[in-house]
Amino acid sequence: MASDYLYQQLESWLLKGIEEQRWLMGDRLPSIRELCKQHGLSKATVQHALQRLEAQGLLEARPKAGYFVALHAKTVKEPISRSRIEAPRPVTVSDLLLDIMRRSAAFDLLPDLHAGELPSGIVTLNRSVARALRRQKGDDYQYYDTPAGDAGLREQLSLHLLRRGWQVDIDELCITSGCQHALFLALMATCEKGDVVAVESPGFYGVLQLLEQLGLQVVEVPTSISTGMDIEALEEVLKRWKVKACIVSPAFSTPGGALMPKDPRERLLSLAEQHDLAIIEDDIYADTALGVVPDPLKALDQYNRVILCSSFSKSLSRDLRLGWISGARWHERIIKLKLVTQLSSSRYLQQGVAEFIADGSFAAHLRRQRHELRERRDRLIAHLRAWPGDLRISLPQGGLAVWVELPDGVDTLEAYPEALDRGVVITPGPLFSVSGQFRNCMRLSFSHPWDKRRVEALNILSAVLVPHG
């Protein structure tokens, strides 16, 4: 009876701390050793109290990290804003996007805040690249890489993708200068000026930039912030207009981290065959999965219609500028287009990254990153839930950002200059559409630690966007 009382006492104390927000969602609780010392309890008693709270869904045990306050889907209202289907139109991207990119603020509220130590994975990567550079021989520097890219890197990518459920030969892969370059090649290979391309809405603004530069028209397909593109809406679009290509991100699409279930994926591929459609898969966020890494859509492609595009920029380093593409029935044309747009990639950079993957360092980096991203996501959502007003927030299982739907009447475009005057950069919702929708929405990234300065930036945003009273 005495031991029962002790573990219940600790359980009540921890529960009260969670309810009073002594620990926010995503926060790590004191270690078992600390709790034993603080409360004068045995290890078994402390573990029993923690396990009871875990069974109630209030705590989450993470291997080698401890117990964390769990984030529940029930505690977060999912955004409900949906785009409307409109006729295809030319694309004009707002100059505001250029301003955000000039400030390097696509994934940070405070881009001028360069704090923290270099992650161990990046240190290891730098050493791998340095070793590759030191291995240069003779006049190697006077020769270009092969058009498809370094065979060693393509071999490592093939093995990496095999672990995700897709068996691909290295001859089906081509190295690019990032995912944006891969998407550019895919559009050039499948479309001509004036063609119509279907995109997610809200969706990736970088795609809209490419469509504008290539003189392509866009039709926006309503997209769920949790399950991705509405395939029924796409089917309606395909019945009404001749669409040449469809760009989708089945795994954790930006801006809200949607994950497309298997049935819609299969329906999408069936529609592609029925309507002679190229599917361009933006797979860049898959490796940021907080749990199980989803298979690529390409793994289900029986018709050779899916062009897979990805890179290391979201899972490893923005500065690396190495991506890849598998071009399906358009692959040879894509390799020729790469010669025109890039000519070749750095062999030594590719060799360094290949070594980094081969020795297990990339896998270790991803494991560490997933723990960090989950904690940062939970901390961000906990802070947002404290804002006044009726906020709706996505709960992504991967990716680097949440989609925030603010109360009606809030205009994130109008708020941009005021936030900027106070030192904070936001990414307004209308940037993720060509039709001016989502004015009361914004994307917020959790790719950086929530230190004191960034928490202060969130508090500034709260005052700017949803002021009290």
Salt bridges, closest charged atoms under 4 A:
GLU11 OE1 - ARG52 NE 2.53
GLU20 OE2 - LYS16 NZ 3.98
ASP27 OD1 - ARG379 NE 2.99
GLU60 OE1 - ARG62 NH2 3.51
GLU60 OE2 - ARG374 NH1 3.58
GLU86 OE2 - ARG84 NE 2.61
GLU86 OE1 - ARG89 NH2 2.22
ASP99 OD2 - ARG103 NE 2.98
ASP108 OD2 - HIS448 NE2 3.65
ASP108 OD1 - ARG454 NE 2.94
ASP171 OD1 - ARG154 NH1 4.00
ASP195 OD2 - LYS244 NZ 3.27
ASP230 OD2 - ARG82 NH2 3.15
GLU235 OE1 - ARG267 NH2 3.23
GLU236 OE2 - ARG240 NH1 3.27
GLU266 OE2 - LYS262 NZ 3.91
GLU273 OE1 - ARG305 NE 2.74
ASP276 OD1 - ARG305 NH2 3.11
ASP283 OD2 - ARG164 NH1 2.63
ASP287 OD2 - HIS160 NE2 2.90
ASP301 OD2 - LYS298 NZ 3.03
GLU355 OE2 - ARG131 NH2 2.52
GLU355 OE1 - ARG135 NH2 3.30
GLU372 OE1 - ARG376 NH2 3.74
ASP378 OD2 - ARG62 NH2 3.32
ASP378 OD1 - ARG377 NH2 2.81
ASP390 OD1 - LYS77 NZ 3.11
ASP411 OD2 - ARG439 NE 2.78
ASP451 OD2 - ARG454 NH1 3.46
